[in-house]
Amino acid sequence: MKKKISILSWIIACCSIVSWGQGEVLQSINYTVKDGLPSNEVYWMMQAKNGLVWIGCDAGLVNFDGVNFKTYTAPNTRNKAISGIYEDSLGRLWCHNFGGQIYYLEQDSLHLLEAWENYSENEGLGRMRLEGNWLNLQNFSSNWSYNIKTAEIRKKKGAGILLKDGSSIVFNERTGFLKEQDGRSTKLSCPACFYLDVYSNKGARKRFKRGEFLVASSLKLYYIHDYLRKEWKNLNGNISQEDQKIPFVFSLEQDSLQAIYFPPILERYKTNLIVNKVKVLYDSVLALCTSEGFFLWNIKSDQVQHFFKDEILSDCFLDQEENLWVSSLEKGLFFVPVLSLMVHDLGAKSKRIYHIEKDKRNHILLGYDDGSIEYWDIKAQKKLFEKTFPIRKRIQHITYNELKDEFWIATMNKTYVFYPTQQKMVKTHIGGAIKELRFDVYGNILLALGHGATINTPNSKKRIVLPNSWEQSNYWEGYQRQLRLNEKGYLILCGEEQRSYSILAQAYPQYTIWVGAMENLKYYTAGKEYDFKTASNQSIIAKCLELVNDSTLAVGSLKKGLYLIQNKKIIKQLTLEDGLPSNEIQQIKVRDGVLWAITASGIATYNWSADSLSIWDKNKGLFSRNILDLLFLENEVYLTNGENLMSIPIDFESKKERPIIDITQITINDSIYALNSLNALSYSENNIKIKFRGIAYKSQKRFQYKYRLNDIEKEWNYVSSANNIVSYPNLSAGNYTFEVVAVTPSGVQSKPAKIGFKIEKPFYETWWFLLGLLILFIVFVGWQYRWQIKKIQQKNEEKLQRSRLERDIRISELKALKSQLNPHFIFNALNSIQDYIIQNERELASDYLGMFADLMRTYLQHSQEGTLSLREEIDALRLYLELEAVRLEDNFSYDIIIGEQIDRDQIIIPTMLIQPYVENAIKHGLFRKKGNKHVAIEFKLHSPMALLATIRDNGIGRKAAQNYGQPQNHKSFATSANNSRLELLNYEQSTTIEAKIIDLVENGESVGTEVHVIIPIEKEF
């Protein structure tokens, strides 16, 4: 069962050996200005409760979420560099610059603490520490406390620190250390504390060395940054004395401060060491950031590990994922995702490691790409042997034969044996181009080659030993024939046409040789060859083979994952769907029944008995998924990715800390809204943009976001860590909840971050608007009802009025008819008929009487209608004029002229409109005229929508007509009736009928009369 190891126990174990770690480095990622860090000169680091890493550097205050760096600009600053970053209980950040100014971060902006300006302007600010609600401040000559809640500033006796029991330790340069509790002060003894002798007019006094307080868990420490001046001394003498031990760290023990002296690896630096920061990682392990690098110091065992050698480091901390962060004054930030992943410094940066193998002494043999090998005592970090072969190409394969304590090394053209005890190299009879070399239980060498697979002997003078069942096979006969030709013969399993990748001999339950050939997996039993295929008759291309136990074979395939085979049957297959990082298996190693499979995308470990699979990749601390080889050394696994040799505890389990997710900004219609003040939004505020931030430092930007907007998205949307803004344009009215989750590559999910908002309905969909609309509708319906009633009344009134008008028109028409049928006309017509009868002109009398009857019938018919066609009007006029022509005898003539564009059938005019004017022309103009009498009637278009009727006679004129017995003011009855009728016809019409009478005069004499009648034709009357 796999045992989980903590970083604490690992550090304690590692520090228990003095020399361990001196040739190793921590695998880290270096963030510099090239990665977005604004400055490589970093002074301070801390992680806020929301997971953000805050950095104080030469360029100011910066935060980092694992994806992006963000820099904040301080207002009214005297110095840009930021240090001393703390977070209070409200989530505000406090920091100061080297100009003595204090700033606090609120609502994502830096604000100057104006209350401190009067105190810092002259003396600046040496140190700042946040304890509870108090900022403890120290400038050149005094100590102060500022209450971040009440804004109270008060002076203190000295710099100190508050302890959990309510007491405080105060340091004063003159008096040393005091413990204050319940109003009483107790001086603490410190025999090893350094001081200077200071002389003044008041005499000699001591000035103690100033340092920093550090309280964590059960440790209460005070540490000194440096001893650059040589005048410092303590009760043991001056700092310059050779035998003087110089303490940097002191522990508070009851009423005294006791020095904790450095072990030799630190003590050697003497006063040249500058300790910029001391942090307590665990109860007994201190992390020292110094001018000489990074030290992990177990103060119980007094053992030290030294990393980042020669780097000038300023700060460090362990984050919530237990990643280590180290800051530098020259090279930015170092990020260490796994403290227990060690990179061994072999001094071969220009070469790539392809193979690693260990012997029974736990020494390691490494094969490089340049044809060289190195033999290392890796624990002592000591190279014991090295050799470069003539063919300077990469080492093909290394196998350790434990029975004879020898390494077999295959190069491109020859195979060698290395004897580690003698450190001697011997060339063998076996050639090169070997893919895999193994030994079976009989001591035979099994070779997988680029041109087949063979069985050889380690000594050319010996013969191959195989079970008796093989001696009757074709393979054995072929081997015997080779021996007769060449005593160095070998047994051929696969011919040259078959490339093979792997080979292995299984001794139980029956001696079987397995060969991973290019076409298929093969096995050989009792001298016979068999193809091994899946139950569905699919071939398996075996890249690697390994025994899990005597009866179980593990097969790593080229494209189909991992197979477990027992008794020539597949009992288990693992693929991508089962959690493998890749289906391409490149190598298999077994330890304690657990399979370690190197794939194209990392390492998979499979516990067969527990049927559990786990993955070793970047999420577990491996910086590369391209692992070339591995081996087990005691409780560690050693791996190479070509560039480095790395080691990590076998049972290491990285902390599966949930990533952190926050919604950082919401934008509505391009305006930023405060997250805690989202009320109901109006209908027009429906273009929503949401920004969020996930923090998963160990994932190195490879985590994903999944998000959805409930009520409109049922499925999750997935995006990469770089896409942290989502837009929702033109949202409809409704209640919405947006949720987002950060997901690491290993599947660990954050708690969802949620934000809800409501978009109100448009005013025309609200209840009050609909109610008002209903009321308006009811009012409108009532008004419409009343208006319709009134309209009906008006229509009835109009109908009544129209009836009256129609009655008047009928009366007028009857009057006109009477005018046309005046007794004089009827009398003259009847006289004419009588004359025809007396003169015995019966035919003329009959024709005249017929014409007269037709005219009477036409007039009576027209009097019953309101309108008639122009053709009907012309026909009636022609009939009337024919009768008048008979009455007026031969000297009367008439013309009816019709324009070319006139459609007599389509043009509609009022009935009996023209005849009265023709009658007036004959009666008053032509009747008393002597000689030729002529009347002309012409119809033509006055405009596209108007007809012009012209009645022209050559009579005596209106003035002469009035002299024939008519009163001065007499007006023709026909004319008067027609004028009245025109008024009735024109009533409430947009276009009216117009009549105009013109007197025709030549040389002062009347020559007739002309009447113009303009009749609209756009509609029927």
Secondary structure, 3 states (H helix, E strand, C coil): CCCCECHHHHHHHHCCCCCCCCCEEECCEEECHHHCCCCCCEEEEEECCCCCEEEEECCEEEEECCCCEEEECCCCCCCCCEEEEEECCCCCEEEEECCCCEEEEECCEEEECHHHHHHHHHHCCCEEEEECCEEEEECCCCEEEEECCCCCEEEECCEEEECCCCCEEEEECCCEEEEEECCEEEEEECCCCCEEEEEECCEEEEEECCCEEEEECCEEEEECCCCCCCCCEECCEECCCCCCCCCCEEEEECCEEEEECCCHHHHCCHHHCCEEEEEEEECCEEEEEECCEEEEEECCCCEEEEECCCCCEEEEEECCCCCEEEEECCCCEEEECCCCCEEECCCCCCCCEEEEEECCCCCEEEEECCCEEEEEECCCCEEEEEEECCCCCCCCEEEEECCCCEEEEECCCEEEEEECCCCEEEEEEEECCEEEEEECCCCCEEEEECCEEEEECCCCCCCCCCCHHHCCCHHHHHHHHHHHHCCCCCEEEECCCCCEEEEEEECCCCCEEEEEECCCEEEEECCEEEEEECCCCCECCEEEEEEEECCEEEEEECCCCEEEEECCEEEEEECHHHCCCCCCEEEEEEECCEEEEEECCEEEEEECCCCEEEEECHHHCCCCCCCCEEEEECCEEEEECCCCEEEEECCECCCCCCCEEEEEEEEECCEEECHHHCCCECCCCCCEEEEEEEECHHHCCCCEEEEEECCCCCCCEEEECCCCEEEECCCCCEEEEEEEEEECCCCCECCCEEEEEEECCCHHHCHHHHHHHHHHHHHHHHHHHHHHHHHHHHHHHHHHHHHHHHHHHHHHHHHHHHHHCCHHHHHHHHHHHHHHHHCCCHHHHHHHHHHHHHHHHHHHHHCCCCEEEHHHHHHHHHHHHHHHHHHCHHHEEEEEEECCCCCCCCCEEECCCCHHHHHHHHHHHHCCCCCCEEEEEEEEEEECCEEEEEEEECCCCHHHHCCCCCCCCCCCHHHHHHHHHHHHHCCCCCCCCEEEEEEEEECCEEEEEEEEEEEECCCCC
